[in-house]
Amino acid sequence: MIKRLKPRFKDTNSDQFFRTDHLTGNLGTRTVRSGAVTITAQGLKFGLTMASTVILARLLTPDDYGLIGMVTVVIGFVQIFKDLGLSEAIIQKEQINHQQVSALFWINLLISIAIALIVAALSPAIAWFYGESRLIPITLVLATTFILSGLTVQHQALLRRQMSFLALAKVDIISLVIGVLTAQITAFYGAGYWALIYMQLATKLAFVAGVWLACQWKPGPPAWSPDIRSMLKFGGNLTGFRCLNYFSRNFDNVMIGRVWGAGELGLYSKAYQLLLLPITQINGPVYNVVLSALSRLQGDPERYQRAYFKAVLAITTLGMPLVAFLFASSEKVILILLGQNWLGVLPIFQFLMPAAFVATFTISMGWAYQSLGRVDRQLRWGIFSSGVNVVTFLISVRWGAVGVAAAYGALQPILIGIEVLYCYRGIPLRPIDLLKTLSRPAFAALGAAALVVLINQSIAAEINVLISLGVDAVMYALFYVGLWMVVPGGRRTFFEILRVTKEFKRK
């Protein structure tokens, strides 16, 4: 199946892998097309994953999933180091050559082998910690996936640099299909938890083959050049930020679980997961697309500024109303998705809302840091913000999951305000322009939420909760569009977004 992929680049000795001057002429069209492809692929992958989960849940046991989950905790953290941010370094850099990319390829491969050996060496400790000897062979086999990942880092980066997201989407989906089919067939024939391991191996192997076919660049012999040092520094700063971010994002779970136990942690983690789901479905797919586009414009401040704020407007126009609607109808959403037994999630869910609302655009700080090569500033911000978050969790955990949620929800809007001032200093972006960009979707989203809450409190009708949520959704959509129409310049901006959306669908 992979062999049918048409190679994106055929001449392995050509500099077409590295030149990007041909992209800037119609960058807007390329960005729209790439965004359409990436989000469509994300939707297909989400559907495939959910369908696979439904089938595998009937062939495997909770114990099977639990065994893999024990190892995944460790592997999830180590994944941060798998490419040391070198793929982003390739995407961001204005000029690259074959020698540089070849050197980074071998560095990535050596790092991947080292990580695989470290994870393999940790397998007895992981088994001892959980008191489960079966984790040793599981960890040893899954450690090999790091080596497979290391073989594709630079090829993926070259495809993203060239904005060849259609080729990447094809490889992604085909690889996932192969992995899912492998898991289902092996599970059907009694492989048990090994079916989940086979799925990961098959997906990774298919992905390696697909990426190398789509981008037929071949690395040369390793050779050092002075420019490699700057790219390693870029990747090191980015990896440092990701480590700090991972730690601070998970420290709240650690503290709640340590102090209050599994029940309280279950409520908190489920509320957090439910809130982040719509945001990740929007921000995740467009991250690489926007980063690639902005990196090509770093030498043109005026175009960079326009493209940046258009991207911010696009993600917040979609993300802010989703988060605000979840707040306005939070009890009904929880009853439908989780059931009556999970109503304890409600106050946590609501207190986390301010953090989720600003999270709809915090990804744009990463775009600015990385596309302009300012990841050293991103690392310094990570040190500061992670320290503040950790102290906040240590203090607020005495009031349980609700206390942590309330403190985190109140803190994040303050932190993002400080970060905007810090991030935008010395670059062609102004905080006032961000405020102008955010003002319309924020006003419409929050205003519509307030109107829905007011109507629900005024009319206490006893109707089916699913019907009631549907009525809320219709009211919210009407209010949201209506409020866009009444703000100054809102009508023109809203119809411009609709025009781009239609083009987005057509692409």
N, C-alpha and C positions, 0 to 999 in steps of 0.2 A: 504493500500500500504506500509506503514511504517513497518507493522508487518512482512513483508517478509525479512527484513534486518537480516542477520545472525549476532548474537552478536560477537563483536570482543573479548570480555573477558567474560567468563562464571562464573568463581569462584570468587564471590564477596569478599571472605575473603583472597584471595591470594595476595602475594606481587608482582605478575606479572604486576600489574598496575604501579609499582614504579621502578622496576629494568630495567636497560638499557644496562647491560653488553653484552647481546646477540646481540645488534645492531652493535657493533663496528667491528665485524669480516668481514661483507660484507656491510659496510656502503656506499661505493660507488655505489653499485648496488641498494641498498635501496633508495639512494638519487635520482638516475636517474629515478627509477620507480615512486617515489613520485612526482618528478618534472613533469613527463609525465602525471600522473593522475591529478595533480593539474591544469596544463595548459589546459588539455583537458576539465576538469570540468569548468574552467573559460570560455573557448570558448562556451561550451553548455549553460552556464548561460547567457552569453552575447547575444547569439542567442535567447534564451527564452525571455529575457527581451525586446529585440528589437521587436520580434514578438508580444509580449503582448502589447507593446506601440503602434504598428501599429493598432491593433484591438481596444484597449481601446480608442485611439484617435478618433475613429469613433462612440464610444458609450458615451463618456464624452465630456465636454466642457472645454475650457481654464480656465474658472472660477473654475471648479472643481479641476483642477490641481493647480491653484493658491492658493486656500484655504489650501490645504495640504502643499504646498510649504512655506506658511507663518509660519506654525508650525514647519516644518522641519528645518528651520534656527536655531531655539532654540534647538530642539532635537539634531541636528547635533553637536552642541557644547557640550551639556551635555553628549553625547555618550562617550566623552573622558574619563569620570570618571566612566563608567559603571563597569569596573573590576579593576581599580586602578593598572593596569600593573601586577596583580597577576598571570594571565595565563602565561605570559612570565617568571615570577619568578619560576613557577613550571617547565617549559620547561628547563630553564637554570641550575637549581640546580642539582648538581651531585647525591646527595643522598636525597631522600624524603621518608616519611612514611605515613601511613594511618591517624595518628593523625594530622599531619601537614596539609595534604590536606583537612581533615574534617574541621579543624579550618578555613582554607581559604575559604572553601565553605560557611560556615555560615557568615563569614565576608562579602564575596561578596553578599550574599543574603540580608543582612542587608543594605549594601550600595545601592543595587538596589532598595529596598523598600524606602529608604530615598530619593533617586533621583526621584523615581516615585511620591512621596508625594510633593517634591519641584516643579516638573514640573506641577503637578495638581494644586498646590497653585498659580502658575504663570499664569494659564489659564485666569483669569479675566484681568490681566495686558496685556497679549498678545492680547486678544480681544479688549481691550481699545486702545492699540497702533495702531492697524490696523483699528479700527472702524468697527469691524465685529463680531457680537455676536455669529455667528455659530462656531467660533474658540474655544469657551469654551468646548462644548461636544467633539469636535475633539481632543483637547489637553488632556482632561480627559481620553479618551479611549486609545490614543496612549501612555500615561504615563504608562499604564499597561505592555507595551512591555518591559520596563526596568526590571520588575520583572521576566518576562519569560527569558530574557537574563541572569539574575543573576543565574538562575537555571542550566545553561549549561556551565558556564565559566570553572570550574574545570574539567568537563568531556571532554570538547574540549581540554584542556591543556594536560590531560592524553593521549588522542589519538594522539595528535601531538608529545608529548614526546616519545611515542612508534612508531612514524612515520607511524601511521595507516591512511594515507591520503586517501586511497581508501574508507574506511568506511566513513570518513568525506565528501568526494566528493559525495557519494551516498545520504547521508542525506541532503546535501546542495541542490542537484538537485531535489530530490523528494519533499523536502519542498517548493522549488520555484515553481515546477509544481502545487502543491496543492494551493499555494497562487495565482498563475496566473489564474488557473481555477476558484477559488472562486471569484476573481475580475471580470472576464469576465461574469460569470453566473449572479452575482448580478447586474452588470452594465446593462446587457441585460434586466433584469427585473425592471430596473428603479431606482436602488439604488443611482445613481448619485455619488457625491464625497465619499459617504460611501463605495463604492466599493473599492476604494484605501485603505481605512482604514481596511476593511475586509481582503484585500490581505495581509497587514502587520501582522494582528493578526493570520490569518491562517498559514502564513509562519512560524511565531515564534512558534506557538503551535506545528506544525508538526516537527519543528527542535528540540524542547525540547524532544518530544517523540522519535524521531530518534536517537538523541545523547545518551539518557539514555538506549536505546535498544542496540546501538552499543558498548557502554562502560557501563557495568552493575555494576560499582562500586557504592556503597551506602555510603553516608557520615555517620560518627559516631557522637556521641554527641560532642558539642563544648568543647574543652579543650585547654588551653594555654600551649605552650612550648617555651623555649628561642629562638629556631630557627625561630619561626614565626616572631620575630622582624626584623631579617635580610631580610626576604622575603617582609615584609611590607615596609621596607626602599627601597628595590629594586623597588617595584611597585610604591612607592611614587615619587622616582626620575624620573622614566620613565613617569609617568603621568604628572609631572611637565614639562618635556621636551615637551611632546605632546601638552600641553596647550600653551606653548610659541610658538611652531612651528605653531599651528593652528592660533594663533593671528597674528604672523608676516606674514603668508601666505595669510591672508585675509585683512590685514591692507591696502595693496595697493588698493584693491577694495573699501574699505571704503573711502579712501581719494579721489580717482578718482570720485566716485559717489557723495561725498560731495561737491567737488570743481567744477567739470565739468558736473555733471548730468548723467542721465541714458544713453544717446546716446553714450558718450565717454566710459562709463563703459561697455556698451554692446560690443563695439569693442574690448576692452581690455580683457574682460572675455572670449569672444569667441576665440580670438587668443591663450590665455593661455590654454583653454580647448582643443583646437585642437592639440596643441603641446604636451600636457601631455598624450593624449589618447594612443599613441603607447607605451610610457614608462610604464604607469600603467598596460597595458595589459601584459607586460613582467615581471616587477619587483614585482607587486602585488602578483601574484600566487606563485612565488618562495620564497617569504620572509620567510614564516613559515617553508618551507622545509629546506632551507639553515640554518636558525637559529637553528632548531632542530638538524641537522647534526653537525654543528660546536659546539653546546653545548655538544655533546657527545665526542668531541675531545679536550676539553679545557685542559685536563691533558696530552695531547700528542702534544707538540709544533710543531714538524716536520710535522706530518700528518695534524695538524690544518692549518699550513701555506700553504701546498699544496692544501688542499681542498678549502681554502678561495680564493686563487688566481685563481683556476680553475673556481669557481663560478663567480668571477669578469669577467674573460675572456668570459664566456658563455653569461652573460647578456649584456656586451658591444659589443660583436660580432653581436648580434641581434639588440640592441638598437641604437648604434651609427650610423650605416648606415641608419636606418629609419629616425632619426632626420636630418642627413646631406642631405638625399634625399629630405625631406620636404623643406629644405632651398634652394636647387638647383632648385626645381620646384615649389616654393612657390606660385607664381601667378596662375599657372595652377591648383594647388591643391585647392586654395581658390575659383577660378571660378567654378570648378566642384562641390565642396562640399557645398559652401555657395551661389554662384551666383554673378552676376555683382554688385549688391548693397552692397556687403560686401568687396569690394576692399580696403576700408579704413583700413581693418585689416592688410593689407600687410606689412607696415613698422613696426607695432607693432610686428607682427609675426616674422619678420626677426631680429629685435633687441633682441627678447627673445631667439633666437637660442643658443647663448653661454650658457645661463643658462640651457636650455633643454639638451644640449650636455653633460654637466658635470653631470646633473641629472641622466644620464643613469647608473652612478656607485656610487652616493652619498649614496644609500641604503646600500652599503657595510660598511660604517662607523657604521651604526646601528647594523649590524651583529656583528662587533667587540666589540662595547660597551656592547651589551646585552649578547652575548654568553660567554664573559669573566667576566661578572658581574661588568662592569665598568660604570654603568648607572649614577653614581654620576658625572663622567666626562662628560657624555652626557648632563646632566642637566646644568652643568656649561657652556658647549659649547652653549647650547640653549640660555642661558641668554645673552651671548656675541653676538652671531650671530643675535638673534632677535632684540637686541638693535641697531646693525649696520643696519639691514634691515629697521627698523622703521625710523631711522634718514634719511636714503637714500630716502625713500618714501616721507617724509615730505619736503625734499629739492627739489626732482625732480618733484613733482606733479604740480609745477607752469608751467611746460612745457607740461602738459597734459599726456594722456596715452602713447604717443610716448616717452616722456621724462622719465616716470617711467619705461617703457620697456627697454630703452637704458641703464639707470642707473642700473637696476636689472641685465640685461644681462651682463654688464661689471663687476659687483661686484661679481657675484657668482663664476666664475673660481678662483678669488683671495681668496674668503672665503674657498672654498674647498681645495685649496692648504695649507692654514693655518690649516684647520681642520685635514688634513692627518697627518701633523707633530705632532699635539696635540694628536690625537687619537692613533697613533701608538707608542707613547712614553711609554716605559716600558712593551710592549707586544711583542709576537713573530712575528711581522710583520714589514717590512721595507719599507719606501717610495720609495726607488730605485726599489724594486721588483714590486710595484704598477705601477711605470712608465714603467717598462719593459712589464708588462702585458697589459697596455693600449696602448703602442706604436703602435702595429700592427693594431688593429681595428681602432684606431684613424687616423693613416696614410692612411689606405685604404679607410675609410669612407670620410675623408676630401678631399683626393686626387681625388676620384671618383666624388665628388660633384663639385670640381673645374673644372674637365674636362667636365662635363655636362654643366656647366654654360658657359665655353669657347666655346663649340660647338654651343650652342644655340645663343650666341651673334654673332658668325661668320656666322651662317646660319639663316637668317631671313625668313624662309619659312612660307607661310600662309596656315596652315592646321588646321583641326578640333582640338580643345583644348584637347578632350579626347584621340584622336589618338596621339597627340603630347606628352601628359603625358605618354602614353604607351610606346612610343619610348624612352622617357627619362628614364623610369623604366628599360627597356631592356639594354640601354647603361650603366646606373648606375650599374646594376648587373654585367655586363661584366667587367667594370672598377674596381669594388670593388674586385671581385675574382682575376682579373689580378694583381692588386697591392698587394694583399696578397701573390701571388706567387713570387713576385720579392724582397720582403723584406727578410733579412737574417733570416732563420729559419721559414719563413712564410708558405712555402709549407708543411713542416712537421706538423706544428701546425694546419693549415687549414684542412688537411686531418684527423687529430686526432679529430677535432671538428665534421667533417662530420661522422666519425665513431661513435662518441658518439651520434650524432643526429639520426643515423639509429637505434642504440640500444634504444634510447629514444622513437622513433616511435614504435619499436617492443614491448617495455614494455607497 
